[in-house]
């Protein structure tokens, strides 16, 4: 409607200014009218083009998508109890950058607080993973960095899994963070080095595959069917 009003105004001005014009001049005026319509169309396109004039204050579509992705990435981070299915959804979560056992999490079958309500729990140094099951009722988190919801089946963002890892602390997803294969860690003293292979991140009794304390050189083979590899107070691991 606005475009038609603008066009009528342009035509009206052209008629007033060219009452005694010749037919040739009239043809030029027609050309001017076409140009006005083109200008109106261009203005309309600019209003509807992402990032163009007159766009809403929400920013470009790419910007909104990036903001939504960032919000989704940091699922939650405050201390406290979270109801599964209400506060957080089931899935596999990752937390990174946790120092010196300050992070503790717990999965619970109910909110009673009774010892037998705990399904699994762990203290995290560095990076930790945990899978919150649909049947869980409460997830507790204290002193942890933000938890990020991840897809355990997705390839690593870096493109290729690493062939070495920091042995001092961390939990690594096999096939995503770290490539399957045989790894060696040297220079471990006093049996303080501990490693563990697990089939998933539920941290239940059935999750554990094998593990051990090591003095001296440690050699471990990670299978492609392994879920995760945990290491604590070991020398750096390198693929042999």
C-alpha positions in Angstrom: 0.0 0.0 0.0 2.9 2.4 0.9 4.5 1.6 -2.4 1.4 2.5 -4.3 1.0 5.8 -2.4 4.6 6.7 -3.1 4.2 5.9 -6.8 0.9 8.0 -7.0 2.7 11.0 -5.5 5.6 10.7 -7.9 3.2 10.5 -10.9 1.2 13.5 -9.6 4.3 15.7 -9.4 5.4 14.6 -12.8 2.0 15.6 -14.3 2.1 19.1 -12.6 5.7 19.7 -13.9 5.0 18.6 -17.4 1.6 19.9 -18.4 2.9 21.4 -21.7 5.4 18.6 -22.4 5.7 16.9 -25.7 5.0 13.2 -26.3 8.7 12.6 -26.2 8.9 14.3 -22.8 6.0 12.2 -21.7 8.0 9.1 -22.7 10.9 10.3 -20.5 8.4 10.9 -17.7 7.2 7.3 -18.0 10.8 6.2 -17.7 11.1 8.2 -14.5 8.0 6.5 -13.2 9.6 3.1 -13.9 12.7 4.2 -12.0 10.5 5.2 -9.0 8.9 1.7 -8.9 12.4 0.1 -9.1 13.5 2.3 -6.2 10.5 1.3 -4.2 11.2 -2.4 -4.9 14.9 -2.0 -3.9 13.8 -0.3 -0.6 11.4 -3.1 0.2 14.2 -5.7 -0.5 16.5 -3.8 1.8 13.9 -3.9 4.6 13.5 -7.6 4.3 17.2 -8.6 3.7 19.0 -9.9 6.8 21.2 -7.0 8.1 19.5 -4.5 5.8 17.9 -1.2 6.7 14.8 -1.4 8.9 15.7 -4.9 10.3 14.5 -5.7 13.8 16.9 -5.2 16.7 17.4 -8.9 17.1 20.5 -8.8 14.7 21.1 -11.0 11.7 19.9 -14.5 11.3 23.5 -15.8 11.6 23.9 -13.8 14.8 20.7 -15.1 16.3 21.7 -18.7 15.4 25.2 -18.2 17.0 23.6 -16.8 20.2 21.1 -19.8 20.3 24.0 -22.2 19.8 26.0 -20.6 22.6 23.0 -20.7 25.0 22.5 -24.4 24.2 26.2 -25.1 24.7 26.3 -23.9 28.3 23.4 -26.0 29.5 23.9 -25.2 33.2 26.6 -24.2 35.7 25.3 -23.2 39.0 25.7 -25.3 42.2 22.6 -27.2 43.2 20.2 -30.0 42.5 18.5 -30.3 39.0 15.4 -32.3 38.3 15.9 -34.4 35.3 13.2 -33.8 32.7 12.3 -30.5 34.2 15.4 -28.4 34.9 17.7 -30.4 32.6 17.1 -33.0 29.9 18.7 -36.5 29.8 21.8 -36.8 27.8 25.6 -36.7 28.0 27.2 -33.7 29.5 30.8 -32.4 29.6 32.6 -30.0 32.0 36.1 -28.7 31.4 38.8 -26.8 33.3 38.1 -28.1 36.8 41.1 -27.9 39.1 42.0 -30.1 42.1 38.9 -32.1 42.8 36.7 -29.0 43.4 34.0 -30.4 41.1 31.7 -33.1 42.4 28.5 -34.5 40.7 26.0 -37.1 41.6 23.1 -38.9 39.8 20.2 -39.9 42.1 17.1 -42.1 41.7 15.1 -39.7 43.9 15.4 -36.5 46.0 15.3 -38.2 49.4 19.0 -37.6 50.1 19.3 -41.2 51.4 22.6 -43.0 50.7 20.9 -45.7 48.7 19.3 -43.0 46.4 22.7 -42.3 44.8 23.2 -44.0 41.5 26.7 -42.7 40.7 29.0 -39.9 41.6 32.5 -38.7 40.9 35.0 -35.9 41.5 36.4 -34.3 38.4 39.9 -33.0 37.6 40.2 -31.2 34.2 37.5 -32.6 31.9 34.7 -34.9 33.0 31.8 -36.6 31.2 28.5 -37.9 32.7 25.4 -39.4 31.0 22.2 -38.4 32.8 19.6 -41.2 32.1 15.9 -40.6 31.5 15.2 -42.7 34.6 17.3 -40.4 36.8 15.3 -38.0 39.0 18.0 -35.6 40.3 21.4 -34.5 39.1 23.6 -32.7 41.7 26.6 -30.5 40.8 28.9 -28.6 43.1 32.0 -26.6 42.3 32.0 -27.6 38.7 32.6 -25.4 35.6 29.6 -25.1 33.2 28.1 -28.4 31.9 27.8 -28.6 28.1 25.3 -31.0 26.5 27.2 -33.0 23.9 26.4 -35.6 21.3 28.7 -38.6 22.1 28.2 -39.9 18.5 29.4 -36.7 16.8 32.9 -36.4 15.4 35.4 -34.1 17.3 35.2 -30.4 16.3 38.9 -30.6 15.6 38.3 -33.0 12.8 40.7 -35.8 13.9 41.0 -37.4 17.3 44.3 -36.7 19.1 47.1 -39.3 19.5 48.5 -37.9 22.7 46.9 -36.6 25.9 47.7 -34.9 29.2 48.1 -37.8 31.7 47.9 -35.7 34.8 44.1 -35.3 34.8 41.1 -35.8 32.6 38.5 -38.0 30.9 38.7 -38.5 27.2 36.1 -39.8 24.8 37.6 -42.6 22.7 37.2 -42.0 18.9 36.3 -38.3 19.5 38.9 -36.8 21.9 41.5 -39.5 21.5 42.0 -42.1 18.8 41.9 -45.8 19.6 45.3 -47.5 19.8 48.1 -48.4 22.2 49.4 -45.6 24.4 52.4 -45.4 26.7 53.1 -43.2 29.7 56.6 -43.1 31.3 58.2 -41.8 34.4 55.3 -42.6 36.8 56.5 -42.8 40.4 55.1 -44.2 43.6 52.1 -45.9 42.1 50.2 -42.6 42.0 49.3 -42.9 38.3 45.8 -44.3 37.8 44.1 -45.0 34.5 40.7 -46.5 33.7 38.8 -47.7 30.6 35.0 -47.4 30.6 32.3 -48.4 28.1 30.2 -45.3 28.8 29.8 -42.2 30.9 27.1 -43.5 33.2 29.7 -44.2 35.9 27.7 -47.2 37.1 29.0 -50.6 38.1 28.6 -51.9 34.6 30.5 -49.0 33.1 33.9 -50.1 34.3 36.0 -52.2 31.9 39.5 -52.2 33.5 42.0 -49.9 35.3 45.2 -49.9 37.3 47.8 -48.1 39.4 51.2 -47.8 37.7 54.8 -47.2 38.8 57.3 -46.6 36.0 56.0 -47.2 32.4 52.3 -47.8 31.7 51.0 -49.3 28.4 47.3 -49.3 27.7 45.4 -50.3 24.5 42.2 -48.4 23.9 39.7 -50.3 21.8 37.5 -48.6 19.2 34.6 -50.0 21.2 35.7 -48.3 24.4 33.6 -45.3 25.5 36.1 -43.2 27.6 39.6 -43.2 29.1 40.3 -41.7 32.5 43.8 -40.7 33.7 44.9 -39.2 37.0 48.4 -38.2 38.1 50.1 -40.0 35.2 52.8 -38.8 32.8 51.6 -37.7 29.3 50.2 -40.5 27.2 51.5 -40.9 23.6 50.4 -43.4 21.0 53.0 -46.1 20.6 
